[in-house]
């Protein structure tokens, strides 16, 4: 048993951990100490090395020679393996959770334990169900029906199931739980359930490594915070008394303000007119977007936000309603038709829907505009490379390696690639669906500037986001969508966090009358 200089028991000690990818140093002699029963936050910009460090500890990557890792005073053989880590008490819950949605809670626990069998090789389901209930009870969720399929549970409960399963997989008892962006897909209301579970875990003496871009969570949960920048450990600080501005300075080395509202000129010309739109979750949706206008769309998960985005991009059929772009009716019955009318979509899930993972940055950036580089059926490689280099610089993609596969870029840089790809089509309407979800504060500030730059060209911009503060900072108007209907259209003087939150979560449209979207109201 090892104690640090302050007398606290150290359950995880990392020393001199470096990792090099084809000549590029991703981690440079990183050190990390995690105490028993603490929440130790790991923060940094995308590309700072957080994910690489976690993957080295999980056994996905082999560190460079010279690295040392101790778990509760016992040095681990390098390179680590996932089975070795779990056996000795270091378990992981990654952002995708690793659960099988169509299987029940109990079945997912059984998979995690390798489907143990009893007499006559039968799976002891009664014992597995009891075990799952017991593990969930430890996290304050003993009332979860373990026979329900995972997909029927709220996302927060799914996350807690993944945590409980991970903790139970440690043969010698869990010492360290690593949570990698556990709330990236959670609405604020559900995150509280997860925070309570994390506190239950630390109360059992388990050290929690908590990776998140959400600074308010870090301030609420973290006992100590380690900051990575450019693959190096900058420092470890106590969490008590820190503000978001303090964390931003630690992360990026300077002050960054992405919420500052700036006066903007919005054109009077209507770019997009939607009337009576109806589909699965949507009913009688009508609104206008003007040239150069940034309009936010607020609403809970399931309100129809992303469905509206898919319909406008031609990826989902509408049941009723009309859409006009620049005064001309638009069919929008396929993505190709939407693209021809100047519609672009930066999707919520950039890895699944935004890019081709195994293809290069260059291929991803030019997919929608290949025709502009083609003559007599042949692609001009020189012209394409020149444009890719221009876009890579303009959108601040790092590292600027145009031959690198899309999947190897950090989340923030993947988002920049997707934005560059679609803005290169010169759209009339661009839809940003959760544009800053899962990106660090530095990349967030850059992406916000790209949203503003899109509007400055005269493009109509629709921003769908769960982050009300983001919309308050950049939007000229905010539409509130609840149960498939727009219940409020808020302009300038009405852009208030409390009012928007109440409309989103409780639905009181009578509190604020919808605007008539006149030019004078938007000034």
LUMBAZA-486429 format. One record per residue: x, y, z of N, C-alpha, C in turn; residue in one letter. Coordinates in pm, whole numbers, plus 32768, in hexadecimal, padded with zeros to 4 digits. Layout:
residues N
XYZXYZXYZA
...
This chain:
residues 523
80547F8980008000800080008058807C8000X
804180D67F9F8097814B7F8D804981C97FB2X
808C82257FFB804F82A5801F80A383167FE5X
806083837FBF80AA83F57F8980DB844F7FF9X
811884BF7FD481558519803680EE85548096X
806F855A806B8007859180C17FC185268114X
7FF284AA810C7FBA843E815C7F4583F5811DX
7F23841680A17EB483D2805E7EE58352801AX
7E9082EC801B7EB2826E7FD97EAB827F7F42X
7F16825B7EFD7F1D82647E6B7EF881DD7E30X
7E8E81D97DDD7E66815A7DA07E99814C7D11X
7EB681BD7CD07EEF81B77C487F61821B7C3EX
7FD481E97C12804882407BFD808082267B72X
8084828E7B2080BA82857A98813882DA7A93X
81A482A27A59822282EA7A52825E82DF79C6X
8291834F799482E0835279188299830E78A3X
82168325789781CC82E2782C81CE833977AEX
820C830477478213834876C581D782ED765BX
81A8832A75EE817382DE757E818E832974FDX
81CB82E1749E81EE831C741D81A382D473ADX
816883217351812682EA72DB81738319725FX
81B082BC721B81FA82D9719E8247835C71A5X
82998365720C82F183D9721A82B484507260X
8231844C727D81F084BC72C181D884987353X
820C84EB73AF820184D1743E817784FE746FX
8124849D7496809C84BC74C6809884CF755CX
80EE848775A580FC84967636818F84A17658X
81B084FF76AF823C851B76CF8253850E7765X
827D8497779182A3847C781C823984AB7880X
81C0847E7869814F84A778BE8152845C7942X
813484A479AE812784697A34809A84847A67X
806484247AB27FDD84337AE97FD283E17B68X
7F9C841D7BD37F8183D67C507EED83E47C71X
7EAB83757C8F7E1E83777CB37E0E833A7D3EX
7DC783817D967DB383547E1F7D3583007E2DX
7D3382AD7E937CBC825E7EB17C4982BB7ED7X
7BD482A27E9E7B5C82ED7EC37B54837B7E8EX
7BA7839F7E2E7BA084267DF67B6D84217D66X
7B3384917D3B7B1884A77CAD7B8A84FB7C78X
7BD784C07C1D7C4C85047BE57C2D85237B53X
7C1585A17B357BF185C87AAD7C6C85D47A56X
7C5E85AB79DA7CC885B779767C9286127908X
7CCF868878F97C9A86EA789A7D078719783BX
7CDC875077CB7D38878377667CEE879176E3X
7D2987DC76877CED87ED76037CEE876875B8X
7C9B8760754E7CA586ED74F57D3286E974BCX
7D6E867274BD7DF68664748E7E5D867A74FBX
7E30869475777E8E86AA75E57ECB86287618X
7E8C85B775F87EC2853676237E6A84EA7684X
7DF7851F76A87DA084DB77097D79845076D9X
7D41844A765F7D1383C9762C7D8683677619X
7DFA839A75EF7E6E834275DE7E9983087663X
7E9B835976CC7EBF832977517E5E82BD7780X
7DDC82D6776F7D77827577997D8881F2774CX
7DA381FB76CA7DB2818276797E318136769BX
7E98817B76C77F10813676F77EF280E97777X
7EA7812877D27E8580E578507E2580717839X
7DCE807E77D37D6D801477B77DA87FA17767X
7E227FB377337E617F4876E87E4A7F4D7653X
7E0B7FB876217DF57FC575917E757FF2754AX
7EC58045758D7F44807475557FB6804375AEX
80278028756E809F800475B980F5808175CCX
811080A9764A81618121766081F1810D7631X
8239817B762082C781737600831281377676X
83898107765983DB80C976C183F9812E7730X
83F980FC77AD84198151781F83A281757875X
83298157784682B18178789482A181187908X
826A81497977825080F679ED81C581167A22X
817980AC7A4480F380BE7A7C80E680647AF6X
80BC809E7B6780A580527BE18013805B7C07X
7FDB7FE87C307F517FE27C5F7F537FB17CEFX
7F2F800A7D4A7F317FED7DDA7FB97FB87E08X
80237FF57DD280AB7FD27DFB80EB7F617DAEX
80A07F1F7D5580D57EAF7D0880F37EDD7C79X
81707ECF7C4F81957EFA7BC8815C7E997B61X
811E7ED07AFB80E07E7F7A9381427E677A21X
813C7DEE79EB81927DCE797881627E1C78FFX
81C27E5178B481A27EA0783D81C07E4D77BFX
81757E57775280FE7EAC774A80887E6F7793X
802B7EC277BD7FB37E9478007F567E4F779DX
7F007DFB77D07E957DC1777F7E117DDF77C4X
7DA57DDD77777D227DFC77B27CFC7D97781DX
7D1C7D1878077CF97CB3786B7D4E7CC278E8X
7DCE7CE478D77E257CF8794B7DF47D6E799FX
7DD27DDC795E7DA37E5279A67D267E3379F7X
7CC57DF079B77C487DD079FD7C5E7D6F7A6FX
7CB37D0B7A587CCC7CA77AC07D077CE77B3DX
7D5E7D4A7B297DA27D897B9A7D537DFD7BD6X
7CE47E237B957C8E7E877BD47C877F0D7B91X
7CB77F197B147CAA7F977ACA7C477F807A58X
7BD27FC07A617B677FA77A017B40802979BBX
7B04801B79457AEC808E78ED7A5C808E78BAX
7A24810678B179A5811A786A79BE81867803X
79B9815E778579D581BC7719795381FF76ECX
79608263769678EE82B6767078808264762EX
78A481FB75E3783D81AA75A07800814175FBX
78308137767877FD80E176E3781A804D76D0X
781E801C7654783D7F90763C77CC7F30765FX
77527F62766776DE7F0D7685769C7EDF7603X
76557E6E760A760A7E3D759675797E6A75A8X
75497EC9755874C67F06757174517EA57571X
74597E3B751E73E77DE1751073E27D76757DX
744C7D6A75CC744E7D09763974227D4C76BBX
73F57CFA771973C77D2F7799743D7D5C77EFX
741C7DA2785C74827DCB78BC74CD7D5178F0X
74827CEA791874C07C71794E75197C2E78E6X
74EC7C297869753C7BEA780075BD7C3877E7X
75B77CBC77F176317D0C77E276927CF17854X
765F7CDC78CD76B77CB6793C76F57C2D7920X
76A47BD178E976D77B4A78CC77477B4F7866X
77397BA477FF77A37BB2779C78227BE377DEX
78147C44783778897C7C787B78D47C1678CEX
788E7BB278FD78CD7B4A795078EB7ACC7901X
78D77AD2787C78FA7A607829789479F17829X
78157A10784777AB79AB784877D179307899X
77DF7944791C77FE78D37974778E786B796AX
77B277EF797D7750778379757753773179F5X
76E276F07A1076D8769C7A8776CE76097A62X
767D75C17AAD766B75327A96762F751C7A0BX
766174B779C676347492793F7648750478DBX
76AD755878F776D375C7789E7663762C788BX
7606763278E97599769378DE75C4771A7918X
7595778378DA75B1780A790D755878237986X
7591784379F9754278587A74750178E37A76X
749578F17A2B745979757A19742879B17A9CX
73F3795F7AF573C279967B74743479D97BC1X
74A779967BC3751B79CE7C09754F7A4C7BC2X
754E7A4A7B3D757E7ABE7AF075237B367B08X
749F7B1F7B0974427B8D7B2474597BC77BB0X
746A7B6E7C1174807B9B7C9B75027BEB7CA5X
75697BBA7C5E75EA7C017C5E75DB7C8C7C1FX
75957C957BAF75817D177B6D75367D777BC8X
74CC7D457C0B74817D9C7C6774D97DCB7CDAX
752B7D717D0F75817D957D7F75E67E007D57X
76227DF17CE176857E537CB376447EDB7C97X
75CC7ED97C5F75867F577C4575597F997CC6X
75357F487D29750D7F7E7DAB757F7FCB7DEBX
75FA7F9B7DDA766F7FE17E11767A806F7DDAX
764380867D62764B81097D2375C881567D2FX
756F81257D8674F1816B7D9D748881547D33X
749680EA7CE4743780CE7C787400803F7C81X
73E180147CFA73B07F8C7D0E73267F747CD5X
72DF7FDF7CAF72577FCF7C7A72537FB87BE3X
72C87FB37BA372CC7F9B7B12729F7F0C7AF3X
72467EFD7A9472177E797A6972847E387A14X
72C57DD17A4A73387D957A05730E7D3F798FX
728B7D2B797B725C7CDF790772397D3A7891X
72417DBC78A472277E197836729D7E1E77D6X
72837E29775472F37E3F76F773307EC8770FX
73B17ED376F673FB7F4E771073BC7FC676CAX
73907FB5764F735F8027760072E58069763EX
729F802376967227805D76D4724680B07750X
72C380B2777A72E980FF77F07313818C77CAX
72FE81EE782373368274780B73CE826B77FCX
740882C977B2749782C4779774E882C67818X
74BD8315787A7506831B78F975078293793DX
7495824E793A748E81C9797774E48166792BX
74E8817078A77542811B785975D3812F7885X
75F881AD789B768181CB78C6769E818B794DX
763D819179A9765081567A2E765980BE7A24X
760C808279CA76187FF179B376A57FCF7985X
76DB802079287764800778F877C980157968X
77B6807779C1781280897A32780980127A91X
778E7FEA7AB2777C7F797B0E77B87EFA7AD5X
77A47EE47A5477DD7E6D7A1478757E717A17X
78AF7EE679FB79417EF379FD79797ED87A88X
793A7F117AEF796B7EFE7B7879647E6A7BA0X
78FC7E267B7478EC7D997B9B794B7D3D7B50X
798A7D707AE479E47D1B7A957A6E7D0E7AD3X
7A8D7D627B377B117D5B7B787B137CE67BDAX
7B617C817BBB7B637C077C0B7B8F7C217C9BX
7BEE7C7C7CAD7C257C957D327BEC7D157D6FX
7B7B7D457D397B3F7DC07D6A7B767E387D22X
7B1D7E927CF97B477F067CAC7B967F677D02X
7C057F997CCB7C5680007D0C7C4880857CC3X
7C3F807C7C3D7C3880F37BE87BC880E27B82X
7B7381487B777B0C814E7B0F7B2B81C57AB6X
7B3C81AC7A357B57821779D57AD882327985X
7AA582AC798D7A2D82D579447A56833778D7X
7A46830E785B7A71835F77E979F783A377AAX
79E7842477C379778473778E78F0843177ADX
78D38415782D785883CA784C77D884177834X
77DD849C782F776184EA781D7759852C7795X
77AD8503773677B0854676B3772785477670X
76DB84DA7682765984D1763F75E484E376A0X
76008511771A7597851C777F755D85A97785X
74D885B6778B749E863977AD74BC8658783EX
74BD86D9786174E2870378E8748E86BE7953X
740C86AC793873B38674799D73DA85E579C2X
7410859979627436850E797D74C1850379B9X
7514856979A7759D856279D975A285567A70X
753E858E7AB6753D85897B49754084F97B7BX
74FA84A17B3674F784147B5D758283D87B55X
75CD83FC7AEE765683CA7ADF76B084017B4DX
76A484827B6B76F884BE7BD276E484777C58X
766784577C78764B84107CF5768E83887CF6X
768D83437C8376CF82C17C79776582CC7C8BX
77A283357C537833834A7C637855835E7CF6X
780183A87D3D781A83BD7DCD780F83397E1AX
77B282E37DF177A7825F7E307826820D7E1AX
785E82177DA178D881CD7D81794C81FC7DD8X
795F827F7DE379CF82B27E3379BC82947EC7X
793E828D7EF47923826C7F80795281DF7FA2X
7960818A7F3B799181017F507A2980FA7F4BX
7A6B816F7F3F7AFE81737F3F7B3D81657EB6X
7AEB81627E4D7B1F81557DC57B4A81E07D94X
7BBF81E67D557BEA82627D157BAC826E7C8CX
7B7782E27C6B7B3482F87BEA7B84835C7B97X
7BAE83307B207BEA838C7ABF7B7A83BA7A63X
7B61843B7A627AEB84727A1E7B1984CD79ADX
7AFD84A379317B2384F078BB7AA685347884X
7AA985B9787A7A35860178477A5F86897812X
7A1386B877AE7A268740777C79C887A277C1X
796B876F7812790887C57851794087FB78D4X
7969887878D179B288B17941795D88BF79BEX
78DB88D679AE788688E07A257882885C7A70X
788787EC7A28788C87697A69790F87577AB5X
797B877F7A7779FE87727AB67A0087BE7B3AX
79CC88387B3A79CB888A7BB37977884A7C20X
7907880D7BF978AD87D07C5C78E5874F7C96X
792886FF7C43794B86787C6C79DC86657C98X
7A3986AD7C5C7AC686897C687B0386B57CEDX
7B4986577D2C7B9A86787DA27C1F86B27D75X
7C5886757D0D7CD486AA7CD27CC886A27C3BX
7D1986F47BF87D1187017B667D9D86FF7B2DX
7DB486A87ACA7E3386A77A817E1A86DE79F4X
7E70873B79CC7E61877F794C7ECC874E78ECX
7EA2872278747EFE86FE78097EF78767779BX
7F6B878677627F7087E276F17FE087B57694X
7FBF879E76158021877375B1806E86F775DFX
80278699761E8064861B764580B4861F76C6X
80B7869177088104869F778480A686BD77F9X
80CD868E786F808686B478E880AE8742790EX
804D879B791980698826793F8070883179D6X
800788017A1B800987FE7AAD7F9087B47AE1X
7F9687917B627F2487587BA97EFC87BA7C16X
7E7C87DE7C1B7E4D88437C7A7DD6880D7CC8X
7DBF88467D3F7D4788277D8C7CCE88657D47X
7C5F881C7D487BE7884F7D067B9E88B97D55X
7BB188BC7DD87B6689197E2D7B8189AA7E07X
7B1689F67DF47B238A857DDD7B418AAF7D4FX
7B548A507CF47B718A747C697AF38AA17C20X
7B048AFD7BC47A968B2A7B6E7AAC8AF67AE1X
7A468B037A8C7A548AD97A017AC38B2979BCX
7ACE8BA979DB7B388BFA799D7BC18BC879C6X
7BCF8B9B7A457C4F8B627A717C718AE67A1DX
7C0E8A907A087C268A1579BB7C488A34792AX
7C048A9678F17C1F8ABA78657CAF8AE97856X
7CDD8B3B78B47D688B6B78AE7DCA8AF678B9X
7DAA8A95790F7E018A20791D7E0389CD789CX
7D8F89BE785E7D83896877E97DC989A3776FX
7DAB8A2177527DDE8A5C76D57E508ABE76EBX
7E6C8ADE77697EDB8B3977867EB88BCB7773X
7E358BE677607E088C70774F7D748C75776EX
7D3E8CEC777C7CAF8CFC77947C648CEF7710X
7BF48CA677127BA08C95769B7B108CAD76C4X
7AC98CFE76787A3B8D18769479EA8CF97618X
799D8C8A761F794C8C6375AB78BB8C8E75BBX
78998CCA762D780E8CEE764577F28D81762DX
78578DCE760678458E5D75F377E88E79757DX
777E8EC3759677228EE8752A775B8F6074DFX
77588F59745C778D8FC6740A771E8FFE73B1X
7719908273A176B490BC734776CC908872B8X
765E90637273766B902E71EB75FD90687194X
761D9077711675BB90A370B3757790277078X
74F29026707A74A68FB8704074558FEF6FCCX
745C8FAB6F5974168FD96EE3737F8FCA6EEFX
733690156E9E72A3900F6E9F726E8FA36E41X
72C28F736DE872978F106D8472838E886DC6X
72128E496DA871F68DC46DDE723F8D5C6D8BX
72988D136DCB72E18CA76D88728F8C266D85X
72588C016DF972118B826E06718A8B9C6E47X
71228B636E0D709C8B706E4470608AE56E53X
703E8AC06ECE70058A3D6EEC6F758A526F19X
6F178A086EDF6E8A8A166F026E48898E6F15X
6E0A897C6F8A6DB789076FA56DFE88836F9DX
6E7E88806FC06ECD88056FB56E9E879F701DX
6E8787246FEF6E5D86B870496EA486387021X
6ECA85EA70866F0A856770726EEF851670F0X
6F4284B3710A6F28845A717B6F1384A671FEX
6F7984F472276F71853B72A66F4A85CD7295X
6F4285FD72196F2A868B71FF6E9986A371D7X
6E63871672056DDA873871E16DCD87CD71C6X
6DA887ED714C6D88887671236DF788D97148X
6E7288BA711D6EE58910713A6EF4897970CCX
6EF789F870F46F078A6770956F6A8ACD70CDX
6FC48AFC707770208B67709E70678B9A7022X
70A68C0F703070F88C496FC571878C5C6FF7X
71E68C4F6F9C72728C6F6FB7729E8CD86F51X
72E38D3F6F7F730C8DAC6F2873A08DA26F05X
73C78DE56E9C74548DE06E7374AB8E1B6EE2X
75178DD36EFF75748E016F6575438DF26FF3X
74D48DAD700774998D9F708C74C38D1A70CBX
74E28D1F714C74FE8CA5719874888C8C71F5X
74428C1F71DD73CB8BFC722B73E68B7B7277X
73CF8B7F72FA73E18B09734C73608AB87353X
736F8A35736372FC89DD73757312899173F7X
72C589B5745E72D3897774E27262891374F7X
728188A97540721C8844755D725C87CB759CX
720E877D75E37241870476227257869875B9X
72A5863275DF72B385BE7588722885837571X
7209856274F57186852D74D47120859674AEX
7148861674B370EB8681749070D8868F73FAX
7131865073AC712A8659731B719686AF72DCX
71F986DC732E7262873672FB72AF86F77288X
72EA868272A3733E8642723D72EA861071C7X
726D85EC71E2721385C2717671FC86367115X
71EB86AE714B71DB872470F67257873A70A0X
72CE872770DB734A8736708F735086D2701DX
732A86547039732F85EC6FD272CD860A6F60X
7258863F6F8271F5865F6F1B722886CF6EC1X
726187376EFD729487A76EAD7309877C6E55X
735187146E8073C286E26E30739886736DD0X
731986516DCF72E885EC6D727304855D6D9CX
732F854A6E19734F84C36E4972D6847E6E87X
726784C66E9471EC848C6ECA717684CF6E86X
7112847F6E63709D84B56E1D704184FE6E7FX
700385686E506F9E85AD6E9F6F14857B6E77X
6EB785806ED56E2F85536EB96DDB85C46E7DX
6DFB863E6EA56DB186B26E736E09872C6E80X
6DDF87976E3D6E2688156E4A6E7988386DD0X
6EA688B66DCC6EF688E76D5B6F73892C6D8DX
6FDA892B6D38705689726D54707989C46CD8X
70968A436CEB70C58A986C7E71518ACB6C9FX
71A88ACB6C3B722E8B036C4A723D8B736BE4X
72588BE96C14725F8C616BBF71E18C726B6CX
716E8C546BAB70ED8C6A6B6B70C08C006B0AX
71118B976AF770F08B2C6A9870D58AAB6AE5X
70638A666ACA704589E96B1070B789836B00X
70D6893D6B6E714288DA6B6F710988526B93X
712287EE6B3D70ED87676B56713487256BCCX
71B7872C6BCE720786F46C3D71E386626C5AX
71D486126BEF71B085866C037228852A6C0AX
72A085636C07731B85156C17738B85756C3CX
73F885436C7A7469859C6C9674A185DC6C18X
74A285926BA974D585CB6B2B747F86416AFFX
73FB86336B0D73A086A16AE973B587196B44X
73C986FE6BC573E1876A6C25746487B26C06X
74CB87666BE4754D87A36BC3754187FA6B47X
74F287CE6AE574E1881F6A6C749D88A46A8BX
744988A66AF3740689216B1B745789716B82X
74CF89416BA07527898E6BF7751689756C8BX
74EB88FC6CB174DC88DA6D3E755388856D6AX
758C88A56DDC75FB88586E1575D988346EA5X
760387BD6ECF75E9878E6F58766B87616F98X
768E879F700876FB876E705D76B8871970C8X
76BF869370BE766A863C71107698863271A0X
763C860171F4765985F2728376C8858C729AX
76C3851B7255772784B27267778B84BB71F5X
77F88505720B7857851F719D78A184A17174X
78BB844671D1790483CC71AD78AE836F7158X
782F8364717A77D88309713077A4834770AFX
777E83C670B5773784047045778484747001X
77F084A6703F7832851C700B78A885026FB0X
78E8848F6FC1795F84736F72796F83DF6F56X
79C983C16EF979EB83356EDA7A6983156F2AX
7A5982C36F917AC182B16FF67B4882886FBDX
7B49822A6F5F7BC781F46F2E7C0282436EB9X
7BBB82A86E8C7BEF82FA6E1F7C3883746E57X
7C8B83AF6E047CE1841D6E307C94849E6E46X
7CD784FC6E877CA185846E957C7D85BB6E0CX
7CD885AC6DAB7CC385E46D257C4685AB6CE4X
7C3585276CEA7BC084E86CAD7B4085196CF0X
7B4185206D767ACA854C6DBE7AA585DC6D9CX
7B0886326D8F7AEB86BF6D767AB086D96CECX
7AD286876C8B7AA986A66C017A39864E6BCCX
7A0585F36C1C799D85986BEB792585E06BACX
78EC86486BEC787686866BAF789686E06B38X
791686FF6B23793A87616ABA799A87286A53X
799F86A36A4679FE866569E979EC8697695AX
797086B66935795686E168AC79A4875F6888X
79BD87B568ED7A05883168D17A99881868B3X
7ACA879F68D47B56877E68B87B6287206840X
7AF2870767FE7AEE86A367937ADE86E6670BX
7B2C86B466AB7B2186E466217B2F866C65C4X
7AD0866065697AD085F0650A7AD885696553X
7A93856265C67A8D84E4660F7B0684C56664X
7B688520666C7BE0850766BB7BED85726727X
7C15854567A07C2785A168107CB185DF6809X
7CB6866268167D3686A9681B7D6C86A268A9X
7DCB864768C07E04863669457E4586B56979X
7E8786FE69217ECB8779694B7E6787E1697DX
7DFC87F269317D95885369577D51882B69DAX
7D3787A969E97CF887776A627D53878C6ADAX
7DD4876A6ACD7E32877A6B3D7E3F880C6B66X
7E4088656B037E4C88F46B217DD489246B73X
7D5D88F86B4D7CE589216B967CE288E46C22X
7D0A88676C2E7D0E88266CB27D6F886E6D0EX
7DE488936CDB7E4588DD6D2C7E0A89626D5AX
7DC289A76D027D858A286D267D1D8A166D95X
7CC989B06D877C6189986DEA7C9C896C6E70X
7D0489186E6A7D4488E96EE57D7C895E6F35X
7DBA89BC6EEF7DEF8A346F347D7D8A8E6F65X
7D1B8AA46F107CAF8B016F327C5E8AD26FAAX
7C4E8A4E6FB77BFC8A1970247C4F89E77099X
7CD289FB70957D2889DD71087D2D894B712DX
7D2B88F170CA7D32886170E77DBF883D7114X
7DC887F771857E4A87D171BC7E4B873D71DEX
7EB786F471BB7F26872271677EF9872F70D5X
7F3B878670877F11879C6FFB7F44872F6F9EX
7F2486B26FC07F53863E6F737EE1860F6F1AX
7EE286386E9C7E71861F6E437E62858C6E1CX
7ECC853D6E2E7EC384AF6E0C7E9A84596E84X
7E8C84966EF77E69844D6F717DD584256F6CX
7DB683AA6F9B7D2C837A6F9B7CD783CD6FFBX
7C5B83E46FD47BFD843470237BF2840170B2X
7BF2837D70C47BDB834371487C4A836371ABX
7CC0838A717B7D3083A571D57D3684367204X
7CDD848B71D57CD8851572067C83851B7285X
7CA1857B72DB7C52858F73547BC685BE732DX
7B6985B7738F7ADF85DB73727ACF8669733FX
7B1786C8737B7B0D8752734F7B40876672C2X
7BAC872172A07BE4872E72197B8F86E371B2X
7B52867471DA7AF1863471807A7E86947160X
7A5186DB71C779E3873971B17A0C87AA7152X
7A8787DA715F7AB8884271047ABD880F7074X
7AE6879170637AEB87566FDD7A5F87506FA0X
79FE87246FF1797487196FBF793D87A46F9CX
795888076FF07928888F6FD4796888C46F54X
79EC88B26F477A3288E16ECE79F9889F6E51X
79E0881D6E5A79AA87D26DE7792688106DB7X
78CC882D6E157849885E6DEC784888F36DCCX
789989426E11789E89D16DEF78DD89E66D66X
792E89866D38796A898F6CB37903897E6C44X
788989526C68781E89466C0477D189CA6BF2X
77F78A326C3E77B38AB56C38771D8AA76C4FX
76F68A746CC476688A586CDB76148AD66CF1X
75928ACA6CD475328B346CF674FF8B206D85X
74F58AA16DAE74CB8A7D6E36752D8A176E6DX
75658A316EE275BA89CE6F23758189B16FADX
757489306FCB753A8902704975AA88C6709EX
75BF88FD7113762188C8717275D5887E71DFX
75E287F971E2759E87A772477603878572B5X
75F387C0732B764F87B1739D76E087CC7370X
76FE884573427781885F730677F888557364X
77E4886A73E7785788677443784F87F274A4X
77FA8791748977EE871E74E3786F86CE74E5X
78A686B9755C791D8666756A799D86A37538X
79A3872A752C7A20876975027A5387C27573X
7AD687D975757B11882675E27AF888BB75D0X
7B1D890876377AFC899776387B4389E375C8X
7BBE89BC75A67C058A00753B7BC489E974B4X
7BA8896874957B65894774177AD989827414X
7A97898674887A1189BF74917A118A517463X
7A748A9E74937A7C8B2B746C7A908B3973D6X
7AE38AE2739B7AFA8AE7730B7A7C8AC472BDX
7A338A5D72ED79B98A3372A7794F8AA072AEX
79448AE2732178E78B52732D79078BBF72C7X
79898BDA72B479B08C3E7250798C8C1171C3X
79958B8E71A8796F8B5B712478D88B6A710EX
78898B58717977F88B6C716E77DB8BFE714BX
781E8C597191780A8CE8717678388D0D70E9X
78A78CD070BF78DC8CED7039787C8CBD6FCEX
78398C4C6FE677D88C186F8677678C7D6F72X
77368CB46FE076CA8D176FD776F88D976F93X
77768DBB6FA877AB8E376F6D77AB8E336ED5X
77A78DBB6E9977A38DB06E0777168DC06DCEX
76B28DCD6E2876288DD66DFC75DC8D546E06X
76218CEB6E3075E18C686E4375828C6F6EBBX
750E8C2E6EAF74B68C1D6F2274EC8BA96F76X
74F58BBC6FF875338B59705074CE8B2C70B9X
74BA8AA870C274658A6D712974BD8A1D7187X
74BE8A417207751289FF726B74B989B072CAX
74C7892C72C9747F88D4732574DE88B27397X
74B688CE7413751388B6748174C8889F7504X
7503884A755974D1883775E1750B889E763FX
756D88EC760F75B1894E7663757389D8764EX
752189FF76AD74DC8A8076A375408AF376A1X
75AB8AE876F1760D8B5476F6764E8B6C766EX
76638B007622769B8B0F759B763E8B627544X
75BD8B427547755D8B8A74F375508C1C751FX
75558C3475A2754F8CBE75D275C58D0F759EX
76378CCD758B76AF8D13756076B38D3274CCX
76728CE1747876858CF373E776068D097397X
75908CF073D275168CF0738274CF8D777383X
74938D997310743F8E0F730573B28DF27336X
73868D78732073048D49735173148CBB7384X
72B68C9173DA72B28C06740772228BD473FBX
72118B6673B171918B2073AA71928AB27413X
71248AA2745A711A8A3774BE70B989CE7489X
70EC8954747D709E88E37449707C888674BCX
6FFD886C74CF6FD28813753B6F6487B77506X
6F7A873475196F1B86CF74EC6EF386E3745AX
6F59870674096F45870E73796F0E87907345X
6EF587F2739D6EBC887173716F1288E573A2X
6F19894F73536F5F89C8737F6F028A1673DBX
6F2C8A2674596ED68A6874BB6F048AF674D9X
6F798B1D74A86FA88BA674BE70108BCB7455X
70118C4A743170738C8373D670AA8CFF741DX
71218CF2745771578D5974B171BC8DB07468X
71B08E32747B72068E92743572498EEC749CX
72C88F09748673188F6874D372F08F777566X
728D8FCB7581726B8FEC760C72398F717658X
72098F0B761071D38E947650723A8E257661X
72B68E3C7631731C8DD3763873538DCD76C6X
730C8D85771A732C8D7A77A873358CE677CBX
739F8CC0781273B68C33782F73438BF4787BX
73148C3978E272A98C017935722A8BED78E4X
72098C4F7890718F8C44783F71988BD077DCX
720C8BC3779A721D8B56773A72168ACF7780X
72598AC377F372598A44783D71CC8A1D7865X
717E8A7E789570F58A5F78BF70A18A317849X
70B38A7277D870698A4A7761709189BE7732X
711489A27734714789207706711588AF775FX
712088C277E371068853783F7075884A786DX
702F88BE78736FA888BC78AA6F3E88E97847X
6F66893A77E46F098961777B6EA089C477A8X
6EC58A4477AD6E648AAC77D06E688B187764X
6E358AFA76ED6E3F8B5A767F6DF58BDD769AX
6D948BD976F86D4A8C5477116D9E8CBD7758X
6E118C9477916E658CF477D86EA48D577778X
6EC48D2976FF6F088D7E769D6EC28D6C7618X
6E888DD475E66E408DCA75666EA28DB874F4X
6E878D5D74956EDF8D4E74216EED8DD173D6X
6F668DE973A46F7E8E6473586F428E5872CEX
6F2F8ECB728C6EFF8EC772026F728ECD71A0X
6FF08EC271D570698EB77183707C8F2E7127X
704D8FA471507064901B70FE70F29049710DX
7121908B70A671AC90B870A571CA910D711EX
716D91627148718691B971B9719C916D7239X
715A90F97248716B90A972C071F3906872C7X
72349057725372B2900F72527329906D725BX
731190EB725B737F914B725873C3915372DEX
